[in-house]
Amino acid sequence: MQKEAMLTQLGYVPNDALLKQLERIEENTAGYEKIKKHIMDLHDHLKVDDSYVAMSNSNDFFKIKVESPSVEMAEGAHEKIRHFSQKYKVAVNKLENKNTYYILGFSN
């Protein structure tokens, strides 16, 4: 997938700064080539729960934000993230006391 297309699918308007940030995230994410399609699929699946995948402003990782308006929708989003992590062997790190995860990369 082209970098510009990936940024657009995540809701960004591609520019040089975002393309450079995406490159840093790609380099920082273990096994990125194996999991990038699954990251985009997760983003699409989370939309129904008012949640999404985005680029972190503070770290060179993709982050997953759960912003569901109800407990039921939030639990659905967390379950999709657990399923994604287990099925595709993707290491995620949930931030303490937040509904945010970082996608660390493929874990053997």
C-alpha positions as CSV (number, residue, x, y, z in Angstrom):
1,M,0.0,0.0,0.0
2,Q,1.3,3.4,-0.9
3,K,2.1,5.7,2.0
4,E,-0.2,8.4,0.8
5,A,-3.1,6.0,0.5
6,M,-2.5,4.7,4.0
7,L,-2.5,8.2,5.4
8,T,-5.7,9.0,3.6
9,Q,-7.4,5.8,4.8
10,L,-6.4,6.8,8.4
11,G,-8.1,10.2,7.8
12,Y,-5.0,12.4,7.2
13,V,-4.2,14.7,4.4
14,P,-0.8,13.6,3.2
15,N,2.1,16.1,3.4
16,D,5.9,15.8,3.8
17,A,5.8,15.9,7.6
18,L,3.2,13.2,7.9
19,L,5.0,11.0,5.3
20,K,8.2,11.3,7.3
21,Q,6.4,10.5,10.5
22,L,4.8,7.4,8.8
23,E,8.3,6.3,7.7
24,R,9.6,6.6,11.3
25,I,6.6,4.5,12.5
26,E,7.3,1.9,9.8
27,E,10.9,1.6,10.9
28,N,10.0,1.5,14.6
29,T,7.3,-1.2,14.1
30,A,8.7,-4.7,14.2
31,G,7.6,-6.8,11.2
32,Y,5.7,-3.9,9.7
33,E,5.4,-5.3,6.3
34,K,3.7,-8.5,7.7
35,I,1.0,-6.5,9.6
36,K,0.3,-3.3,7.8
37,K,-2.8,-4.7,6.0
38,H,-4.1,-6.0,9.3
39,I,-3.6,-2.6,11.0
40,M,-5.7,-1.0,8.2
41,D,-8.4,-3.7,8.6
42,L,-8.5,-3.1,12.4
43,H,-9.0,0.6,11.7
44,D,-12.0,-0.2,9.5
45,H,-13.5,-2.6,12.1
46,L,-13.1,-0.1,14.9
47,K,-15.0,2.7,13.2
48,V,-18.4,1.2,14.2
49,D,-17.3,1.5,17.8
50,D,-16.2,5.1,17.4
51,S,-12.6,4.0,17.8
52,Y,-9.7,4.2,15.4
53,V,-6.0,3.7,14.6
54,A,-3.9,6.9,14.3
55,M,-0.3,8.0,14.4
56,S,0.9,8.9,17.8
57,N,2.0,12.5,18.4
58,S,4.4,11.6,21.2
59,N,5.9,8.3,20.0
60,D,6.8,6.8,16.6
61,F,4.1,4.2,16.8
62,F,0.6,3.7,15.6
63,K,-1.9,4.1,18.4
64,I,-5.3,2.7,18.9
65,K,-7.9,5.1,20.5
66,V,-11.1,3.7,22.0
67,E,-13.5,6.7,22.2
68,S,-16.7,4.7,22.3
69,P,-19.7,6.6,23.8
70,S,-21.0,3.6,25.7
71,V,-19.5,0.8,27.9
72,E,-20.8,-1.8,25.5
73,M,-19.3,-0.2,22.4
74,A,-16.0,0.3,24.3
75,E,-15.9,-3.4,25.4
76,G,-16.5,-4.4,21.7
77,A,-13.6,-2.2,20.6
78,H,-11.3,-3.7,23.3
79,E,-12.4,-7.2,22.2
80,K,-11.5,-6.4,18.6
81,I,-8.1,-5.2,19.6
82,R,-7.5,-8.4,21.7
83,H,-8.6,-10.5,18.7
84,F,-6.3,-8.6,16.3
85,S,-3.4,-8.9,18.7
86,Q,-3.8,-12.7,19.2
87,K,-4.8,-13.7,15.6
88,Y,-2.0,-11.8,13.9
89,K,0.6,-12.0,16.7
90,V,0.8,-8.3,17.1
91,A,2.3,-6.9,20.3
92,V,0.2,-4.0,21.7
93,N,0.8,-2.0,24.8
94,K,-2.2,-0.6,26.6
95,L,-1.5,2.7,28.4
96,E,-2.4,2.6,32.1
97,N,-5.7,4.3,33.0
98,K,-6.3,5.2,29.3
99,N,-8.2,3.7,26.4
100,T,-5.2,3.9,24.3
101,Y,-2.9,1.2,22.9
102,Y,0.4,1.4,21.0
103,I,1.0,-1.1,18.2
104,L,4.6,-2.3,18.8
105,G,4.8,-4.8,16.0
106,F,4.8,-8.4,15.0
107,S,5.8,-10.8,17.8
108,N,6.9,-14.3,16.9
